[in-house]
Amino acid sequence: MASILDAFKEKHEEAKVYNGKKIKVGIIGCGWIAEAHLKSYLKCEDVEVVAFADLVPGKAEAFAKANGVEGRYYNSDKELIDNEKDLDAVSVCTYNREHAPCTIYALEHGVNVLLEKPMCVTMEEAVDICKAEKKSGKILSIGFQPRFDENMKMVKKICESGVLGKIYYIQTGGGRRMGIPTPFGTSFIQEDTAGLGALGDIGCYSLDMVLNAIGYPKPLTVTGFKAGLFGKKPEYLQKPEYTEVFGVDDFAAAYIRLEGGVTLDFRIAWAMHCDTPGDTIIMGTEGGLRIPSTECWNGSIGGPMTIYHNIAGECVETVIPEMQNDGDNFDKKIRSFIDAIEFNLPSPVPTSQIIYNQAIISGIAKSSDLGREIEIEIPEF
């Protein structure tokens, strides 16, 4: 067993040496997720957060001062980018439907972008983002901090090691028993601001966990279902009046065919009469991996993982202990983005991968609307 576990040990990189230059950053969208971005940026000695923008008058200034920082304040992303001539990067922390226009405008003006998940709402937007990125030559990273969790890295190392053989089936998903996100207002649940519900909010994480582990194969077809089954019930929302504006999915499921003969069975929920929609299972010709679910998707795992395989003709299980994280994963997300800018490194979470994630999410929504299986088409750009 020791030799199997040793095969997955981490290889450490050499420490980077910073040149002392401050990377100037702006934050677009000053809601609750922006606070996490700001706190992580403030831990970086080579970063200076210089500007804030929000569509709500006065919100950007109030946000900055509430977090003990000063800067320049604007009422739109365009105002911020047009006026901050020395800007190196922005975090796009807006609601989903503003992800694409804000990101594209920043890239077109030579600014690197850290874009919060989900990438966007539609495939058309995703393609437009990728075109702008390619034309700009700037760094665009998508905000998937679970990538930096040691247990998520272990999942990928196990899949890449070959111990599972040829992977042919994956079951994944996650959810919450009562977890429609309304403590921060209604931007997560309104169709005209969010566009996607549980599917985009936590479904993108669940998909990324397994797709990243197996090298992000291209999705080919999808049969999907989505529905808002609990969002109209007052007891599931922060305020009863929120039921009037609820317009997104709180549950989604799909059956996806991937290149390489892999079948992906997916389900996600903001609310359900169950503690979990099931553990993640990755099945291969030489072994299978079980990843325990969590009560509420938190970007990690719900307990030790198990590899099921045969040794000398006997069925055995190898338990993979939970890995401890050295530091905060959100901080690592921010740091990796700054390092990519400073050292001219590849994007930490590249659109070349996440466009497949977006294609699946958008495909599930489209398939659900049409009531049938659809082919997933990803245009060249």
N, C-alpha and C positions, 0 to 999 in steps of 0.2 A: 504493500500500500504506500509506503514512504516514497518509493521510486515513482509511482504515479503522481503523487502530490508534488514531488520535486520538479516534475516536468512543467508545472505551471507557475514556477517562481518568477517574480518580476525582475527584469533587467533595468538597472538604474542608469539614467542619463547623466552626463557631466553637467555641473552647475553652469548656468549662463552668467555672463558678466555684463552688467548694464552700463551704458555710457553716460548716464547722468542727465540726459535730455528728458524733459517732461513731455509726455504724450498728452495733448489737450483734447478733452472729451466733452461732448454735449449729451444731454439726456432728453429724449423726445418722448413725451407722455409721462406724466408725473403721478401715476397711480401707485398701488401698493407694490407691484413688482419692481418699479423704479427704485424704491427704497433699498431693495436687496442689491441692485446694481450699484447704487451710490455707495453703500456701505463697503462693498467689495473694492470699488475703485479707490476709496479713501485709504484702504490698507496698502495700496501700491505707491511706493515712494516716488516712482517715475511717472505718475499720472497726476494731472491737474484737471478737475472737473470745472469747466469755465462757464457753461451755459445750460439753461433749462427751457423747455418749451411745453406748453399744454394749451389745448383749445379753449379751456375754461379760463376766462380772465382772472388773473390774480393767483391761479392755482400753482403755477410754476414757482413764483416767488415764495408763496406760503410753504410749499413743499421743501424748498431749499433751506429756508430759515428754520423750519421745524426740525430739520436734520443737522442744524448747526453749521451750515455752509453759506457762503456768499457766491454770487455769480451774476450773469446777465440773464434777463428773463424775456421770453417771447411768447406770442400767442399762436404760433404755428411752426411747423418744422421748416418751412421755407424761409420764414423770417430768421430763424436761428442760423441756418446754413448760409443764407445770403449775407448775413452781417458778421459772422465769425470767420474771418478770412484765414486765420491760422489754425483752424480746427483740423485735428488728425482723425478723429473717430466720433461716432455717435452710437448710443444704445437706443434702439427703437423699442419702446415699452408701451406702445399704444394698444388700443383694442384691435382685434384681429383684422377688421376690414380696412384699417389704416396701415397695416404692415407693408403692403406692396407699394403704395404711392410714396410713403416716407422713405423707404429703403431705396427705391429707384431714384428719387430726387437727390438723396445723399450721394449715391454712387455716381450719378451724372455730374456731380460737382466735386468729384475727387476725394470723397470722404469714406474711410473704412467704416463698416457697419457690423455691429453685433445685434442681430435680430432675434427678439424673443420668439419662442414657439407659440403656436404652430407657424410654419413658414408664412402661410397666407390662408386664403379661403378656397380659391379655385386654381385649377391647373393653368388657366390662362394667365393668372397673376404670377404663378410660379415661373412660367416660361419668360414672362416680361422681366422678372427679377433677375433671372439667370442671364438673359441677354444684356441687361444693364451692367451686371457684374463683369461679364466677359469683356465688354467694351471698355469698362473703366480701368481694368487691371488692378482694382483695389481688393482688399480682403473683406469677405462677407462670411461670417460664421453664424450658425443658427444656435439658439440658446438651449441646448440639451445638456444640462449639468449632470444628469445621471451617467453620462459617458465617463465621468471622472470618478465615479464610485468604484472602489476596489472590487466589489462583488460583481459589478457589471463587467469590469475588465476581466475578471476570472471566467465569466460566462463565455466571453469571446475567446480567451486562451484555450478553454476546453474544446470549443468547436473547431478552432484552428489546429489543435494538436493532432487531430485524426483519431482520437480515442473513441469517438462516436461512429467512425466510419462515414459512409455517405448519408448525409442527412436528407430525409425524405418527407418528414411531417413535423409541423410545429403547432402547438396549441398555446395561445397566449392571450393576455387581456388583463383586466384588473377592474377595480371599482370601489365604490363606497356604498354603505348601506343607506346613509342619509347625508349626502355631501354635495348638494347643488350649491355652487359658490356664489352666494349673495351677500355675505357680510360686507363686501366692498362696493355695494350698489348693484346695478342691473346690467352693466356692460358685458358681463359674461353670458347673460341669458337672453339678450335682445337680438333678434335676427339682424337688424340693421347695424349693429355694432360688432357682434361676435361672428355671425354667419355660421359658426359651428359650435356645438356644445361639448359634451363629454368626448366626442370623437376627436375634436381638435385639441381640447384642453389636456386630457390625460391619455387619450388613445394614441397620440403621436409618440409619447414616451414608450408605451408598451410595444409599439411596432418597432421603434428604434432599437430597443434592447435586443430583440431577436434578429432583426435585419442586419444590424451592425455586426452581430456575432458571427453571421454566416457570409459576410462580405457584400451585403446589399445587392442581391440578385434583382434583376429587372422584373417587376410585376407584369403578368400577361393578361389575366382576366380576374374579375371579381363579381361575386354575387353578394349584395349587401342589403342590410336592413337598418334603418334608424327610426327612432320615434321619441316623442316627448310624452312620457307616460306618467311622470310624477310632478312635473313642473307647474301644473295647474292646480296642485293640491297645496293649500296654504300652509299646512303643517311641515312641508318640505322646504319652505323658503323663509328668509329672514323676516319678511314683512308680508302680510296677506295681500296687499295691493300689487306685489310683484307678479302675482299670477296673471295679471292683465297684460303684461308685456313679455311674458315667457314665450319664446318663439324658436327655440333650438332643440337639439336632441339631448336627452338625458340617458339614452341607451343606444348602443349600436353593436351589430354583429356582422361578420362577413366570412366568406370562404374564398381564399385568394390562391391562384396558381402563380408560381414564380418560375423564372428560368432555372434550369437544372433539375427539373422534376420535383420541386419542393411544394408541398401544400401547406398553406397557412390558415389555421382556424382561429378566428379572432373575435373577442367580445369585450365591451367596455361599458361602464355604468357610473353615473353620478348618484343614482339611487336604485335600490333593488331590495326585494325581500329575501336576502341571502347575505351571508358574511363575505363571500367571494364567488366570482364566476369560475374559479378554478385555478390551480397552479399552472405555471408555464411548464410545458413539456417539450423537449427537443428530442426527436427520435431518429436514430441512425441505424445503419446496418450492423454496426459493431457494438453499439451501446445507446443508452438513453439517458437524458439528463432531466431531473425534476428540480424546478426552482420554486420554492414555496412562495405563495402569494402573501401580500400584506393586507391588513384591514382597510387601509386607505393608501392608494398608490403614492409612494414617497421616493421613488427613484432608486430603490434598493431591493432587497429580498426579505422574505418573512422568516428566515431560518436557514440552517445549513442545507446546502444542495446535496443531491445524491446522484451518482452515476451508477446505472444498472448495466452490468455486462457479464460476460462469462470468462472464467479462468479455469483451464484444465477441465473443461466440460461441465463445470459447476456454475450455477447462477449466483453471483455475488453483488454486493453493493459497496461502493466507495463513497464515504461521506466527505464532502468538502466543507471544512469549517468556515464559518462566516469570517470575512476579512474585515479588519478594522481600518477605517479611513484616517489618513494622516492629514488633518485639516478639513476645511469646509469645501464641499464640492462646488458650491456657487462661487466661492473665491477662486477656485481652480479654473472655472469657466472664464471668469473675467481675466485672470492672469494669462491663460493660454491665448486669449484674443490679443492682449497687449503684447505678449511675446511674439506673436505672429507679425504684428506691425513692426516692432522694434528690430527683430532679427530676420525679417523677410522670409518667414516660414509659411508653409501651406496653411490654409484655413483649418482650424481645429475640428470644426464640424461642417464639412463642405456641402454646398448645394448640390454637387454632383451625386451625393447620396440622398440628401433630404428631399430632392425632387421626386424620388421614388416613394418616399414616405408620404409626400403630399399627393402623389398620383393615386395611392391606395385610399387615402382619406377622401379625396374628391371622388374617386371611383365608387366608394361605398355610398356616398350621398347620391350620386347620379343613378347607380343601380337601384337604390331604394326608391327613388322617385319614379323610375321607369318600371319597377317591378320585375326585373329580369337580370340575367347575367350580362355583363358588358365586357368588351375588350378594352384594355387600358392602352391608350395611345400617348406617347411622350414625344412631342415634336423635337426635331433637331434644332440646335441653336448654336 
